Amino acid sequence: MTHLRLRNAAAALGLIAASLVAGCSQAAAPQQPQPADVPYRPVASIREVMSSVIDPSVDNVWDSVKTVIDDGKMTDHAPATDEQWAEVRRHALIVSEAANLLLMPGRPVAPPGAASMAPGVELPPEEIRKLIDGNQDAWNAYAQALQDSLTPALAAIDAKDPQALLVAGEDIDMRCENCHQVFWFPQAVASAR
């Protein structure tokens, strides 16, 4: 009888131990961080994002479809292979995602101590910052408009349609210039009128 009780007690202890292990393993499962738990940590300034990420990639998109006139002879250029189209698509995606970088709070306009790169045309970084801070909604809308302008470009790339990509490229350029005229060089635009 004592032997039977010990066996039942051992079985009960085994069940309790198994329940504890199962309960502990469930409680110890790591939580996935929520977006609010992962704060942005901008490293590059807006100027650096533009010059290092957006400009080189958008140039690749713009330059992928063009007409070159050399010695009076016109030559059309466009991606011809799947690999070339894939490369243009990669650059279009970079520009589209980089628009999100422009929306991140806390990103400085230029590196500390940097001056205007084109005095008299481009505003100094501190004046650009005042314009952005004074009209954050417009800044956000321009960044999102840039991103939206990549949607037709990506569709043209996926369709391998050079003419549609050329038209989309013109819209991307217009979106860039609209923002620059408000935040980067509004005085130059006003004096040209």
RASULCOR-V787363 format. One line per field, one symbol per residue. phi: phi as a letter, one per 30 degrees, with the letter a starting at -180 (. if undefined). burial: b if it has 16 or more other C-alpha atoms within 10 Angstrom, else e. Layout:
BEGIN
phi=???
burial=???
END
This chain:
BEGIN
phi=.dddddddddddddddddddddddddddddddddeddcddbecddeeddddccdedddddddddbacccbhiccbdbaeccedddddddedddeddddeddddddidddbeeidcddbeicdddedddedddddbeddeddddddedddddddddddddhcedddddddddedddddededdccbdddddddd
burial=eeeeeeeeeeeeeeeeeeeeeeeeeeeeeeeeeeeeeeeeeeebbbbbbbeebbeebbebbbbbbeeeeeeeeeeeebbeeeeebebbbbbbbbbbbbbebbbeeebbbbeeeeebeeeeebbbbbebbebbeeeeebbbebbbbbbbbbbbbbebbeebbbebbbebbebbeebbeebeebbbbbeeeeeee
END
